[in-house]
Amino acid sequence: MRRRWFAVGAVALLAAASLPFILRDKLVEPVVPDGAVRAQLTVDGSFRRNWPVNSVIDKDVSEVVSELNSLSSTKRGDGCFAAMRPGYRMRFEYPDGSDHTVVFDLNCGSIRRDDVARYGDITKALDAFAENFRAQGGTAPEPPWDW
């Protein structure tokens, strides 16, 4: 009887220990909340890459938010490997006057907002912004974009 309880306890402990790994991307805080009504993209530093200084979208912002929130919270790889890539900031505005700014670090393949970080193909969110910006009449370089 004691061995059976030990085995049951071991299985339960293993399941509890692996649960955060199974659900980690489903239980994390979103990069930015849904409901943004406006997003503005700025380029950090001297890397302008032919982008207008004031790139703003105010329609279909949810597509960009969705791309950001779908990124993984799990860091893969070892550190930063792409030196001298430009950085970007995307500011999201909400109907209640609040805002959130996301910092894109292409050198490290990460995005951050306060203490929330995501990793992966972060250029998908930039692509979604660029396509939306062009669809709203903005002048931006033709795809594929050189982020």
C-alpha positions as semicolon CSV with decimal commas, in nm:
position;residue;x (nm);y (nm);z (nm)
1;M;0,000;0,000;0,000
2;R;0,280;0,240;0,085
3;R;0,450;0,184;-0,254
4;R;0,129;0,258;-0,439
5;W;0,086;0,590;-0,257
6;F;0,449;0,669;-0,324
7;A;0,396;0,602;-0,697
8;V;0,076;0,809;-0,701
9;G;0,254;1,090;-0,518
10;A;0,548;1,078;-0,759
11;V;0,319;1,096;-1,062
12;A;0,124;1,385;-0,909
13;L;0,447;1,571;-0,829
14;L;0,578;1,518;-1,182
15;A;0,250;1,639;-1,332
16;A;0,246;1,947;-1,109
17;A;0,608;2,026;-1,191
18;S;0,552;2,002;-1,567
19;L;0,224;2,197;-1,571
20;P;0,392;2,538;-1,589
21;F;0,591;2,420;-1,892
22;I;0,279;2,296;-2,066
23;L;0,071;2,607;-1,995
24;R;0,339;2,877;-1,970
25;D;0,241;3,057;-2,291
26;K;-0,128;3,044;-2,200
27;L;-0,095;3,189;-1,849
28;V;0,131;3,485;-1,916
29;E;0,031;3,849;-1,923
30;P;-0,032;3,981;-2,274
31;V;0,224;4,214;-2,425
32;V;-0,049;4,469;-2,479
33;P;-0,418;4,442;-2,391
34;D;-0,683;4,412;-2,659
35;G;-0,883;4,721;-2,748
36;A;-0,609;4,954;-2,874
37;V;-0,748;5,218;-3,111
38;R;-0,421;5,365;-3,237
39;A;-0,059;5,256;-3,278
40;Q;0,245;5,467;-3,359
41;L;0,579;5,326;-3,478
42;T;0,906;5,511;-3,423
43;V;1,259;5,407;-3,513
44;D;1,521;5,430;-3,239
45;G;1,859;5,585;-3,305
46;S;1,993;5,685;-3,644
47;F;1,836;5,391;-3,827
48;R;1,550;5,548;-4,019
49;R;1,523;5,280;-4,291
50;N;1,311;5,508;-4,511
51;W;1,027;5,513;-4,261
52;P;0,828;5,832;-4,208
53;V;0,894;5,996;-3,872
54;N;0,528;5,973;-3,771
55;S;0,393;5,632;-3,874
56;V;0,044;5,589;-3,725
57;I;-0,237;5,341;-3,778
58;D;-0,585;5,385;-3,640
59;K;-0,771;5,099;-3,808
60;D;-0,732;4,724;-3,756
61;V;-0,484;4,778;-3,472
62;S;-0,602;4,444;-3,331
63;E;-0,403;4,260;-3,600
64;V;-0,078;4,405;-3,466
65;V;-0,183;4,339;-3,105
66;S;-0,264;3,979;-3,195
67;E;0,079;3,926;-3,353
68;L;0,253;4,064;-3,043
69;N;0,047;3,858;-2,801
70;S;0,103;3,538;-3,000
71;L;0,480;3,551;-2,947
72;S;0,639;3,303;-2,709
73;S;0,730;3,392;-2,353
74;T;1,008;3,134;-2,369
75;K;1,351;3,258;-2,466
76;R;1,524;3,036;-2,718
77;G;1,890;3,062;-2,803
78;D;2,178;3,228;-2,632
79;G;2,164;3,602;-2,619
80;C;2,200;3,865;-2,884
81;F;2,366;3,784;-3,212
82;A;2,264;4,047;-3,470
83;A;2,467;4,357;-3,395
84;M;2,376;4,701;-3,524
85;R;2,014;4,628;-3,608
86;P;1,770;4,914;-3,560
87;G;1,534;4,928;-3,266
88;Y;1,170;5,022;-3,282
89;R;0,907;5,146;-3,040
90;M;0,537;5,094;-3,090
91;R;0,299;5,296;-2,874
92;F;-0,057;5,169;-2,836
93;E;-0,334;5,406;-2,730
94;Y;-0,668;5,310;-2,574
95;P;-1,012;5,479;-2,559
96;D;-0,969;5,555;-2,188
97;G;-0,653;5,759;-2,257
98;S;-0,408;5,495;-2,135
99;D;-0,117;5,376;-2,346
100;H;0,147;5,103;-2,360
101;T;0,484;5,121;-2,536
102;V;0,651;4,809;-2,672
103;V;1,025;4,814;-2,743
104;F;1,150;4,596;-3,030
105;D;1,509;4,474;-2,999
106;L;1,604;4,316;-3,331
107;N;1,958;4,250;-3,207
108;C;1,823;4,004;-2,951
109;G;1,498;3,901;-3,121
110;S;1,285;4,022;-2,833
111;I;1,015;4,270;-2,746
112;R;0,948;4,424;-2,406
113;R;0,681;4,626;-2,233
114;D;0,771;4,702;-1,874
115;D;0,849;4,359;-1,725
116;V;0,669;4,160;-2,000
117;A;0,899;4,006;-2,262
118;R;0,839;3,793;-2,571
119;Y;1,069;3,616;-2,813
120;G;1,052;3,472;-3,162
121;D;0,976;3,616;-3,501
122;I;0,911;3,968;-3,376
123;T;0,916;4,110;-3,728
124;K;0,567;3,963;-3,789
125;A;0,420;4,240;-3,573
126;L;0,624;4,500;-3,763
127;D;0,504;4,348;-4,092
128;A;0,142;4,365;-3,974
129;F;0,191;4,731;-3,881
130;A;0,359;4,810;-4,216
131;E;0,086;4,643;-4,422
132;N;-0,181;4,825;-4,224
133;F;0,006;5,156;-4,256
134;R;0,029;5,120;-4,635
135;A;-0,338;5,017;-4,657
136;Q;-0,430;5,342;-4,477
137;G;-0,240;5,546;-4,736
138;G;0,094;5,573;-4,560
139;T;0,409;5,585;-4,766
140;A;0,646;5,313;-4,661
141;P;0,903;5,100;-4,840
142;E;0,769;4,811;-5,045
143;P;0,784;4,462;-4,896
144;P;0,985;4,269;-4,809
145;W;1,079;4,520;-4,546
146;D;1,436;4,537;-4,429
147;W;1,380;4,545;-4,056
